[in-house]
Amino acid sequence: MGSQFWPKTGSPGILHHFTETLVTFEFTPSPSPTHRTPHSILFLGGLGDGLATTSYVSSLIPALASTPWSLFTLTLTSSYSAWGFGHLDRDTDEIAACIRHIQAYKRAKYGLSPGNATAGGGEGGEGQGEEEGKIVVMGHSTGSQCVLHYLSRPNPHTSHSPWDRDLEHIRRPILDGAIMQAPVSDREAIKLVMRDGFLGRTPAQLKETYDTLVRMAREQLDRDGDGNLDGGEEEVCDAMLPVRLTAQFGYPRNTPVSCRRFWSLVSPESPGKPAEDDMFSSDLGDGALAETFGRVAERGLVRGKLMVLMSGADQAVPEWVDKEGLLERWRKVTDRGGKIWDRERSGLIPGASHALSNDDQAEPRAFLVKRVLSFLEEVAARK
């Protein structure tokens, strides 16, 4: 099946390896060999996304062609059907590695100064020019969780994951700006499915399946101590839930979901004890928000603004959620430590679906592109 959004002739660009197995693709739409793009925006997709799979990226590419910005998209270990094994610490460590590669590449290409060192001191290197390359990260859907996790957690991460022993935490570079588009609550989306029924199953049937999955996940986490070693010699491994059960909620039938990731996404103990992925639920208290949005200024990982754009007609957001009120709560908590929230540009995208991928999304996509271009223009002008 072809794409209605991407050009049939393909998209020119450069494929970069930032690790042996992970790549980032830099779109190069400008035909001019003298066109300079010292600044970079790295796009992060949501669950199930991979290299350039979020359709509205195809609208951003031509819009950026005449600007000093180049757009990058990437693969993570959790890309495509592997998100059911993933976790935000690994995602953001890999994002940090990608950003380091982009910065080194742009410094070498344009002789830029190493303006974006890592927070708390980093290995920026010596640049030969006075021009500073800017870096912005933009996340869509669960990519927004990656953005907020990147900005709000200790740098480097301090977690120890015995079920992911090969993971090495690295210092994350400071960003010049950050964008979250369509931040949604997976927990509230599941509640919506259970309320309305799905794929011919009644709410009662889905509730029974949900309770079974939560019990299975809890039993596995209890055995593993929530992923923390208890001093025993037995190796701790994550366990997969039955696909025949997870598929009842709309999770793809080709995507196994681990007990740990399922627990993190549906967060059964929220709002009192939100799991790692539960950042955007409307019922989270100020104390929970203080540990995410409220940590952004303290961590110092963005020197500019945070722009948050919610889709006005997001089908993953229940109708009981007051989107504008929720944005205002997030703003207040974010700005307690400093004026980081972009009040001028943050808000709702009128009429926008979750991924702006429907046939009627031309106007919402144009609205989104205009906001992103305005945001990037301000970042580029900032000294």
VOPAGU-2260 file (C-alpha; in pm, 1 decimal, decimal comma):
REM VOPAGU-2260
SITE   aa  ch    i         X         Y         Z
SITE  MET   A    0       0,0       0,0       0,0
SITE  GLY   A    1     140,1     337,4     -99,6
SITE  SER   A    2     151,5     650,3     110,6
SITE  GLN   A    3     -73,3     947,6      37,5
SITE  PHE   A    4     165,9    1184,4     213,1
SITE  TRP   A    5     518,3    1094,8     106,5
SITE  PRO   A    6     643,0    1189,1    -243,3
SITE  LYS   A    7     642,7     899,1    -488,1
SITE  THR   A    8     992,3     996,4    -598,9
SITE  GLY   A    9    1132,7     949,4    -249,5
SITE  SER   A   10    1302,7    1187,4      -7,2
SITE  PRO   A   11    1672,0    1270,8     -54,1
SITE  GLY   A   12    1899,8    1271,5     244,5
SITE  ILE   A   13    2193,6    1123,8     431,1
SITE  LEU   A   14    2186,3     808,4     641,7
SITE  HIS   A   15    2404,0     828,0     952,9
SITE  HIS   A   16    2499,2     548,3    1191,2
SITE  PHE   A   17    2514,3     679,6    1548,6
SITE  THR   A   18    2575,2     327,9    1684,6
SITE  GLU   A   19    2656,3       0,5    1509,7
SITE  THR   A   20    2287,8     -91,1    1487,1
SITE  LEU   A   21    2096,3     238,8    1510,5
SITE  VAL   A   22    2066,3     502,8    1240,0
SITE  THR   A   23    1939,6     855,3    1191,0
SITE  PHE   A   24    1829,4     994,9     855,4
SITE  GLU   A   25    1892,6    1359,5     768,1
SITE  PHE   A   26    1652,0    1499,7     509,7
SITE  THR   A   27    1825,2    1723,6     253,4
SITE  PRO   A   28    1544,8    1877,3      43,6
SITE  SER   A   29    1742,7    2180,8     -74,4
SITE  PRO   A   30    1909,7    2123,0    -414,2
SITE  SER   A   31    2164,5    2397,7    -349,5
SITE  PRO   A   32    2508,7    2266,1    -249,1
SITE  THR   A   33    2582,8    2598,2     -75,4
SITE  HIS   A   34    2272,4    2598,3     146,2
SITE  ARG   A   35    2386,7    2591,7     509,1
SITE  THR   A   36    2193,3    2405,8     777,6
SITE  PRO   A   37    2394,6    2449,6    1098,6
SITE  HIS   A   38    2087,6    2385,0    1317,1
SITE  SER   A   39    1916,0    2050,5    1370,6
SITE  ILE   A   40    1573,4    1927,4    1476,5
SITE  LEU   A   41    1547,1    1561,4    1577,1
SITE  PHE   A   42    1200,8    1408,1    1542,2
SITE  LEU   A   43    1083,5    1125,9    1771,1
SITE  GLY   A   44     779,5     920,4    1674,4
SITE  GLY   A   45     537,5     733,3    1897,8
SITE  LEU   A   46     471,0     367,8    1976,0
SITE  GLY   A   47     511,7     160,9    1658,3
SITE  ASP   A   48     688,8     437,9    1468,3
SITE  GLY   A   49    1031,1     406,6    1310,9
SITE  LEU   A   50    1233,8     588,8    1049,0
SITE  ALA   A   51    1009,7     863,3     902,1
SITE  THR   A   52     681,1     684,9     970,7
SITE  THR   A   53     487,7     978,6    1122,2
SITE  SER   A   54     303,2    1116,4     821,6
SITE  TYR   A   55     313,9    1489,6     899,5
SITE  VAL   A   56     693,3    1480,4     883,6
SITE  SER   A   57     636,5    1495,4     507,0
SITE  SER   A   58     493,0    1845,9     558,6
SITE  LEU   A   59     781,9    1960,9     775,6
SITE  ILE   A   60    1050,4    1862,8     523,4
SITE  PRO   A   61     963,8    2110,6     242,4
SITE  ALA   A   62     881,2    2380,9     496,8
SITE  LEU   A   63    1235,4    2358,0     634,8
SITE  ALA   A   64    1406,1    2345,8     293,5
SITE  SER   A   65    1493,7    2716,6     282,5
SITE  THR   A   66    1579,5    2749,0     652,5
SITE  PRO   A   67    1908,5    2694,6     839,1
SITE  TRP   A   68    1758,8    2379,9     994,0
SITE  SER   A   69    1791,2    2017,6     889,4
SITE  LEU   A   70    1541,6    1755,7    1004,5
SITE  PHE   A   71    1654,0    1419,6    1140,3
SITE  THR   A   72    1450,8    1108,0    1216,3
SITE  LEU   A   73    1591,7     798,0    1384,2
SITE  THR   A   74    1552,0     436,8    1482,3
SITE  LEU   A   75    1568,7     324,3    1843,8
SITE  THR   A   76    1591,9     -23,9    1988,8
SITE  SER   A   77    1220,9      19,1    2069,5
SITE  SER   A   78    1118,6     124,7    1716,6
SITE  TYR   A   79     849,4     -43,7    1508,3
SITE  SER   A   80     721,3    -359,4    1682,6
SITE  ALA   A   81     981,1    -357,0    1961,3
SITE  TRP   A   82     812,5     -92,1    2178,3
SITE  GLY   A   83     661,6    -365,2    2395,6
SITE  PHE   A   84    1012,4    -440,2    2525,0
SITE  GLY   A   85    1121,3     -77,5    2551,4
SITE  HIS   A   86    1161,9     168,0    2835,2
SITE  LEU   A   87    1223,5     540,3    2853,4
SITE  ASP   A   88    1572,0     525,7    3005,4
SITE  ARG   A   89    1705,2     327,4    2708,4
SITE  ASP   A   90    1513,2     542,8    2461,5
SITE  THR   A   91    1657,0     866,4    2599,4
SITE  ASP   A   92    2009,8     727,8    2630,3
SITE  GLU   A   93    1993,5     634,6    2261,8
SITE  ILE   A   94    1846,2     974,6    2175,1
SITE  ALA   A   95    2138,0    1135,2    2359,5
SITE  ALA   A   96    2383,0     926,3    2156,7
SITE  CYS   A   97    2211,0    1040,1    1837,2
SITE  ILE   A   98    2228,1    1405,7    1942,9
SITE  ARG   A   99    2598,7    1371,9    2019,2
SITE  HIS   A  100    2653,4    1231,1    1670,8
SITE  ILE   A  101    2454,2    1513,3    1507,7
SITE  GLN   A  102    2646,2    1778,0    1701,0
SITE  ALA   A  103    2983,8    1628,8    1610,3
SITE  TYR   A  104    2877,9    1597,7    1246,5
SITE  LYS   A  105    2758,4    1959,2    1224,7
SITE  ARG   A  106    3071,6    2088,5    1400,3
SITE  ALA   A  107    3291,9    1906,5    1151,7
SITE  LYS   A  108    3083,2    2013,8     852,0
SITE  TYR   A  109    3044,1    2382,3     938,6
SITE  GLY   A  110    3322,7    2453,4    1186,6
SITE  LEU   A  111    3071,9    2532,5    1460,0
SITE  SER   A  112    3150,1    2616,8    1818,4
SITE  PRO   A  113    3057,2    2347,9    2075,2
SITE  GLY   A  114    2778,0    2554,6    2228,4
SITE  ASN   A  115    2566,6    2256,7    2336,5
SITE  ALA   A  116    2772,7    2087,3    2603,2
SITE  THR   A  117    2618,6    1826,5    2827,7
SITE  ALA   A  118    2459,7    1950,2    3147,0
SITE  GLY   A  119    2707,6    1958,2    3428,8
SITE  GLY   A  120    3001,2    1963,6    3189,5
SITE  GLY   A  121    3054,7    1750,6    2883,5
SITE  GLU   A  122    3287,8    1650,4    2608,1
SITE  GLY   A  123    3188,9    1916,1    2360,8
SITE  GLY   A  124    3524,5    1937,6    2190,9
SITE  GLU   A  125    3692,1    2239,1    2032,6
SITE  GLY   A  126    3510,5    2414,0    1749,1
SITE  GLN   A  127    3693,4    2635,5    1503,4
SITE  GLY   A  128    3414,6    2882,9    1425,8
SITE  GLU   A  129    3211,6    3124,7    1631,2
SITE  GLU   A  130    2876,0    3013,4    1490,0
SITE  GLU   A  131    2684,2    2785,8    1723,7
SITE  GLY   A  132    2466,9    2503,1    1593,3
SITE  LYS   A  133    2131,5    2470,3    1771,3
SITE  ILE   A  134    1956,2    2142,9    1852,8
SITE  VAL   A  135    1582,3    2094,6    1912,0
SITE  VAL   A  136    1404,1    1767,2    1986,9
SITE  MET   A  137    1040,9    1718,5    1883,8
SITE  GLY   A  138     834,4    1425,4    2006,4
SITE  HIS   A  139     501,0    1294,7    1879,4
SITE  SER   A  140     272,1    1093,0    2109,7
SITE  THR   A  141     497,8     859,8    2312,3
SITE  GLY   A  142     785,7    1058,1    2166,8
SITE  SER   A  143     656,3    1332,6    2396,2
SITE  GLN   A  144     713,7    1099,7    2690,9
SITE  CYS   A  145    1072,1    1061,5    2569,5
SITE  VAL   A  146    1110,1    1440,7    2554,0
SITE  LEU   A  147     980,8    1493,9    2907,8
SITE  HIS   A  148    1180,1    1198,9    3041,7
SITE  TYR   A  149    1493,1    1341,8    2877,4
SITE  LEU   A  150    1434,5    1682,5    3037,4
SITE  SER   A  151    1318,7    1578,2    3383,7
SITE  ARG   A  152    1531,4    1283,4    3495,8
SITE  PRO   A  153    1879,9    1290,0    3654,3
SITE  ASN   A  154    2164,0    1331,3    3407,2
SITE  PRO   A  155    2288,5    1069,3    3348,6
SITE  HIS   A  156    2013,8     828,8    3448,8
SITE  THR   A  157    2070,6     654,3    3781,0
SITE  SER   A  158    1843,4     352,0    3737,8
SITE  HIS   A  159    1975,0      -3,0    3742,1
SITE  SER   A  160    1783,5    -239,0    3516,3
SITE  PRO   A  161    1890,7    -601,8    3562,2
SITE  TRP   A  162    1658,6    -703,0    3278,9
SITE  ASP   A  163    1855,5    -463,0    3054,7
SITE  ARG   A  164    2207,9    -516,5    3183,6
SITE  ASP   A  165    2384,9    -404,1    2866,1
SITE  LEU   A  166    2245,4     -52,0    2891,2
SITE  GLU   A  167    2507,7     212,0    2967,8
SITE  HIS   A  168    2379,0     549,3    3081,0
SITE  ILE   A  169    2542,7     853,1    2918,8
SITE  ARG   A  170    2521,0    1224,9    2987,6
SITE  ARG   A  171    2250,8    1389,0    2782,7
SITE  PRO   A  172    2338,8    1705,9    2587,2
SITE  ILE   A  173    2157,5    2029,1    2665,8
SITE  LEU   A  174    1886,5    2116,9    2413,2
SITE  ASP   A  175    1814,8    2461,3    2270,2
SITE  GLY   A  176    1444,0    2388,9    2262,0
SITE  ALA   A  177    1194,7    2105,1    2294,7
SITE  ILE   A  178     855,4    2032,1    2139,6
SITE  MET   A  179     587,0    1786,7    2247,7
SITE  GLN   A  180     302,1    1715,4    2004,3
SITE  ALA   A  181       0,5    1499,4    2096,5
SITE  PRO   A  182     109,3    1405,9    2449,2
SITE  VAL   A  183    -157,6    1156,8    2557,3
SITE  SER   A  184    -224,2     922,8    2847,0
SITE  ASP   A  185    -203,8     554,7    2753,3
SITE  ARG   A  186    -388,7     477,9    3075,6
SITE  GLU   A  187    -681,9     702,9    2989,9
SITE  ALA   A  188    -689,1     567,7    2633,5
SITE  ILE   A  189    -726,2     215,3    2775,0
SITE  LYS   A  190   -1003,7     338,2    3006,3
SITE  LEU   A  191   -1181,3     479,9    2701,4
SITE  VAL   A  192   -1156,7     146,0    2520,2
SITE  MET   A  193   -1289,5     -42,4    2823,1
SITE  ARG   A  194   -1579,4     199,0    2859,3
SITE  ASP   A  195   -1691,8     177,7    2496,7
SITE  GLY   A  196   -1596,6    -178,9    2406,0
SITE  PHE   A  197   -1364,8    -272,3    2120,1
SITE  LEU   A  198   -1357,6    -515,2    1826,3
SITE  GLY   A  199   -1690,5    -666,8    1922,4
SITE  ARG   A  200   -1597,8    -718,0    2287,0
SITE  THR   A  201   -1812,1    -565,8    2556,6
SITE  PRO   A  202   -1681,3    -342,1    2835,3
SITE  ALA   A  203   -1732,9    -628,5    3081,0
SITE  GLN   A  204   -1526,8    -866,3    2866,6
SITE  LEU   A  205   -1246,8    -612,1    2827,5
SITE  LYS   A  206   -1246,1    -540,3    3200,5
SITE  GLU   A  207   -1203,0    -911,7    3267,4
SITE  THR   A  208    -911,3    -928,8    3021,5
SITE  TYR   A  209    -756,3    -615,2    3170,2
SITE  ASP   A  210    -775,7    -756,7    3522,8
SITE  THR   A  211    -611,9   -1078,7    3401,9
SITE  LEU   A  212    -324,6    -890,6    3236,6
SITE  VAL   A  213    -270,3    -667,1    3538,9
SITE  ARG   A  214    -260,9    -970,7    3767,3
SITE  MET   A  215     -10,2   -1150,3    3541,5
SITE  ALA   A  216     209,8    -841,3    3519,7
SITE  ARG   A  217     196,6    -781,9    3894,6
SITE  GLU   A  218     291,8   -1142,7    3971,1
SITE  GLN   A  219     591,6   -1118,3    3738,5
SITE  LEU   A  220     703,4    -785,3    3884,7
SITE  ASP   A  221     665,5    -922,5    4237,2
SITE  ARG   A  222     892,5   -1214,2    4147,0
SITE  ASP   A  223    1151,3    -976,6    4002,0
SITE  GLY   A  224    1114,2    -708,0    4267,8
SITE  ASP   A  225    1001,2    -449,9    4009,1
SITE  GLY   A  226    1320,0    -518,8    3818,8
SITE  ASN   A  227    1561,9    -473,4    4108,9
SITE  LEU   A  228    1803,9    -748,2    4202,8
SITE  ASP   A  229    1734,5    -901,9    4542,9
SITE  GLY   A  230    2082,2   -1039,8    4589,8
SITE  GLY   A  231    2007,4   -1374,0    4427,7
SITE  GLU   A  232    2210,8   -1529,1    4149,9
SITE  GLU   A  233    1922,1   -1597,4    3913,8
SITE  GLU   A  234    1923,3   -1368,0    3612,4
SITE  VAL   A  235    1622,8   -1136,6    3597,5
SITE  CYS   A  236    1443,9   -1130,5    3261,9
SITE  ASP   A  237    1132,2    -955,1    3145,6
SITE  ALA   A  238     837,2   -1175,2    3049,6
SITE  MET   A  239     590,5   -1137,7    2764,1
SITE  LEU   A  240     215,1   -1124,1    2812,9
SITE  PRO   A  241      -9,8   -1334,9    2585,6
SITE  VAL   A  242     -58,9   -1152,7    2256,7
SITE  ARG   A  243    -411,9   -1296,3    2228,5
SITE  LEU   A  244    -498,5   -1088,8    2537,2
SITE  THR   A  245    -309,0    -765,2    2467,1
SITE  ALA   A  246    -452,8    -757,8    2112,1
SITE  GLN   A  247    -802,2    -722,7    2257,6
SITE  PHE   A  248    -718,9    -360,6    2344,3
SITE  GLY   A  249    -588,6    -274,4    1999,6
SITE  TYR   A  250    -222,1    -352,3    2056,5
SITE  PRO   A  251     -93,2    -503,1    1729,1
SITE  ARG   A  252    -102,4    -880,6    1698,4
SITE  ASN   A  253     259,6    -880,8    1581,5
SITE  THR   A  254     379,6    -686,5    1887,3
SITE  PRO   A  255     455,6    -874,3    2208,9
SITE  VAL   A  256     424,6    -656,7    2519,0
SITE  SER   A  257     624,7    -729,4    2831,7
SITE  CYS   A  258     480,3    -737,5    3181,8
SITE  ARG   A  259     698,1    -443,4    3276,5
SITE  ARG   A  260     603,1    -221,7    2978,7
SITE  PHE   A  261     234,2    -306,0    3007,7
SITE  TRP   A  262     240,1    -207,9    3374,8
SITE  SER   A  263     419,8     114,5    3287,8
SITE  LEU   A  264     169,1     209,3    3016,5
SITE  VAL   A  265    -157,3     122,0    3193,4
SITE  SER   A  266     -23,6     222,3    3538,2
SITE  PRO   A  267    -284,6      41,2    3751,4
SITE  GLU   A  268    -179,8     215,3    4074,5
SITE  SER   A  269    -233,6     565,7    3935,7
SITE  PRO   A  270    -304,9     838,2    4017,6
SITE  GLY   A  271    -154,4     773,2    4360,4
SITE  LYS   A  272     152,1     588,9    4230,4
SITE  PRO   A  273     201,2     661,2    3858,9
SITE  ALA   A  274     428,0     428,1    3664,3
SITE  GLU   A  275     710,5     557,5    3444,1
SITE  ASP   A  276     503,6     611,1    3128,0
SITE  ASP   A  277     209,3     774,7    3304,7
SITE  MET   A  278     301,8    1141,5    3266,4
SITE  PHE   A  279       4,5    1297,5    3089,6
SITE  SER   A  280    -306,4    1162,6    3265,6
SITE  SER   A  281    -555,8    1431,7    3359,3
SITE  ASP   A  282    -607,7    1298,6    3713,5
SITE  LEU   A  283    -243,6    1315,9    3823,4
SITE  GLY   A  284    -194,6    1542,2    4123,2
SITE  ASP   A  285      44,5    1833,5    4148,9
SITE  GLY   A  286     289,2    1614,0    4340,2
SITE  ALA   A  287     319,1    1372,8    4048,8
SITE  LEU   A  288     349,7    1657,1    3797,0
SITE  ALA   A  289     622,7    1812,1    4010,8
SITE  GLU   A  290     835,3    1501,8    3946,4
SITE  THR   A  291     809,8    1542,6    3568,4
SITE  PHE   A  292     718,1    1890,9    3444,3
SITE  GLY   A  293     837,5    2040,6    3771,3
SITE  ARG   A  294    1189,2    1898,9    3729,5
SITE  VAL   A  295    1261,1    2050,0    3388,0
SITE  ALA   A  296    1405,2    2379,0    3514,8
SITE  GLU   A  297    1601,4    2204,0    3789,6
SITE  ARG   A  298    1772,2    1961,9    3551,0
SITE  GLY   A  299    1882,9    2242,3    3317,2
SITE  LEU   A  300    1866,2    2030,1    3003,7
SITE  VAL   A  301    1688,5    2289,1    2789,4
SITE  ARG   A  302    1830,6    2638,4    2755,7
SITE  GLY   A  303    1529,5    2766,6    2561,9
SITE  LYS   A  304    1156,3    2697,7    2564,8
SITE  LEU   A  305     927,6    2395,8    2579,1
SITE  MET   A  306     640,0    2411,0    2328,7
SITE  VAL   A  307     347,0    2174,3    2385,1
SITE  LEU   A  308      83,4    2123,0    2115,1
SITE  MET   A  309    -216,9    1900,9    2185,2
SITE  SER   A  310    -435,8    1777,7    1901,0
SITE  GLY   A  311    -775,9    1941,4    1935,3
SITE  ALA   A  312    -966,7    1634,4    1811,7
SITE  ASP   A  313    -729,3    1364,4    1937,6
SITE  GLN   A  314    -918,4    1035,2    1923,3
SITE  ALA   A  315    -690,7     892,1    2194,8
SITE  VAL   A  316    -799,2    1156,1    2448,4
SITE  PRO   A  317   -1132,1    1092,9    2626,1
SITE  GLU   A  318   -1396,3    1363,0    2600,1
SITE  TRP   A  319   -1392,1    1411,2    2977,1
SITE  VAL   A  320   -1040,1    1556,1    2960,9
SITE  ASP   A  321   -1026,1    1937,0    2970,7
SITE  LYS   A  322    -734,1    1980,0    2730,2
SITE  GLU   A  323    -686,3    2352,9    2780,7
SITE  GLY   A  324    -715,2    2316,8    3156,9
SITE  LEU   A  325    -461,4    2034,1    3153,0
SITE  LEU   A  326    -216,2    2240,8    2949,0
SITE  GLU   A  327    -251,1    2522,9    3200,2
SITE  ARG   A  328    -176,5    2286,9    3490,3
SITE  TRP   A  329     135,6    2162,6    3312,0
SITE  ARG   A  330     244,3    2520,4    3241,3
SITE  LYS   A  331     212,8    2630,5    3601,6
SITE  VAL   A  332     416,7    2336,8    3730,4
SITE  THR   A  333     681,9    2375,5    3457,9
SITE  ASP   A  334     727,9    2747,1    3518,6
SITE  ARG   A  335     766,5    2726,0    3896,6
SITE  GLY   A  336    1139,8    2685,9    3851,5
SITE  GLY   A  337    1175,5    2933,0    3562,8
SITE  LYS   A  338     991,6    3060,0    3257,7
SITE  ILE   A  339    1038,4    2761,5    3029,0
SITE  TRP   A  340     689,9    2704,2    2888,5
SITE  ASP   A  341     632,3    2865,9    2548,4
SITE  ARG   A  342     310,0    3051,2    2629,1
SITE  GLU   A  343     293,9    3219,8    2288,1
SITE  ARG   A  344     288,1    2901,6    2079,7
SITE  SER   A  345     172,2    2618,6    2307,3
SITE  GLY   A  346    -192,2    2517,6    2289,8
SITE  LEU   A  347    -441,6    2314,9    2088,7
SITE  ILE   A  348    -413,6    2242,6    1716,8
SITE  PRO   A  349    -772,4    2308,9    1601,9
SITE  GLY   A  350    -937,6    2004,3    1448,8
SITE  ALA   A  351    -622,5    1793,1    1463,8
SITE  SER   A  352    -643,9    1416,4    1499,4
SITE  HIS   A  353    -381,1    1230,6    1700,2
SITE  ALA   A  354    -123,5    1198,1    1420,3
SITE  LEU   A  355    -278,5    1445,4    1172,1
SITE  SER   A  356    -294,1    1159,3     922,3
SITE  ASN   A  357    -659,7    1169,9     814,7
SITE  ASP   A  358    -773,6    1300,3     476,3
SITE  ASP   A  359    -919,1    1614,6     636,2
SITE  GLN   A  360    -599,1    1720,4     814,1
SITE  ALA   A  361    -452,1    1971,0     564,9
SITE  GLU   A  362    -538,0    2274,6     779,3
SITE  PRO   A  363    -420,3    2124,0    1110,1
SITE  ARG   A  364     -94,2    2019,6     942,3
SITE  ALA   A  365     -42,8    2372,9     809,8
SITE  PHE   A  366    -112,9    2508,6    1160,0
SITE  LEU   A  367     142,0    2270,2    1311,3
SITE  VAL   A  368     409,0    2353,6    1053,6
SITE  LYS   A  369     360,0    2727,1    1110,7
SITE  ARG   A  370     402,2    2687,8    1486,7
SITE  VAL   A  371     713,7    2473,0    1447,7
SITE  LEU   A  372     874,3    2717,0    1202,0
SITE  SER   A  373     802,4    3010,2    1433,6
SITE  PHE   A  374     951,0    2820,9    1727,5
SITE  LEU   A  375    1265,8    2728,5    1533,7
SITE  GLU   A  376    1309,2    3083,8    1406,2
SITE  GLU   A  377    1315,5    3211,3    1763,7
SITE  VAL   A  378    1560,5    2940,4    1871,5
SITE  ALA   A  379    1796,4    3022,6    1583,8
SITE  ALA   A  380    1788,7    3393,7    1671,1
SITE  ARG   A  381    1862,7    3337,4    2039,3
SITE  LYS   A  382    2219,1    3418,6    2139,1
